[in-house]
Amino acid sequence: MVPTIKWEKDSVYLIDQRKLPRTQEWFVCRSIDDVITAIRDMAIRGAPAIGIAAGMGMALGSQSVTTDDYTVFRKEFLEMTRRMKTARPTAINVAWAVDSMVKLVNEMRNQGVPAIKEAVRRESEIMLERDIEANRNIGKNGLSLVPDRANILTHCNAGALATGGYGTALGIIRAAFGAGKQIHVYVDETRPLLQGMRLTAFELMEDGIPITVIVDCAAGYLMKKKRIDLVITGADRIALNGDAANKIGTYQLAVLAKENKIPFYVAAPVSSFDPDLKNGDGIPIEERGPEEVVSFSGQQIGPDHVSAYNPAFDVTPYQYVSAIITEKGLLTPPYTRSIRGLFKDQKI
Ligand code: MRU
């Protein structure tokens, strides 16, 4: 599998996910603005992946600051963080990466601007390495939840492409398959941008994992027919009470799963939690342009001037979530207590 994102000399290379699986093309970022564009226009997408891209983007931004005066450097750096945080609003990972960089810049105030620039770049590389490691641990921690011969349903793409590598929901699927479990995955196509059919199907097929793509609205029918044993999705932001934002359509899957007595699991690294938010009501939901709804593969299908509404995420209330799988272990209800435990070293 091609890497999602990498440094090459002084540029950040992203595999352009808008073109997958037909074409494997790099989107080259030479400036922070290139990274912001790549995130906003979804050349890179998936919460942990855009967090890593944001970290690398801050490194590119810091390189472009010409002063060696710490106060001036910090002022320009903070201005760039403000722009980066607006690239896409729902995933907390962007803010998490940017805030980690600000912390580093603050801590290194006496070490000189060149050393700080170096450290910011190194930190962005560490973010990538740690994310892959976290996903492997999510995979191990979720393994016991997947019975042999399970039919698993997943939504959108929470795989290697949505992260530094390996994936969260797909990390568990990879771990189960790697452990010899005979699993089969139903992949929601995930309208309107088809991350399921284009990216999840592509990734899992590359690994030789048996899959079947379904249209999003077939999920309920399959559940009722007892053809799905569990649902695993990723998350873009999880509030303190366990309410979890993810790709639009996730909420209805969770409700259908509960109705049909099927476990619904969320897989996410600690960087996707927002313990400052008491519940999901405060999660900003990105609304994207109507053209994504009325077009298919770049071609307009709907009538001219038709009105369309395109919320990109929804929030699944904690009552529908059977467990949350993180790199630090399995979280079970009551989530406020188990999520507080994840952040026990931080005052929340
Ligand atoms: O709009 P996208 O493609 O960025 O949405 C991605 C998702 O909803 C993923 O499920 C989520 O970011 C988790 S990725 C590990």
Residues whose N, C-alpha, C, O or C-beta is under 5 A from the ligand:
A	BS01	MRU	R45 G46 A47 P48 H155 C156 N157 A158 G159 A162 T168 Q195 G234 A235 D236 N246 K247
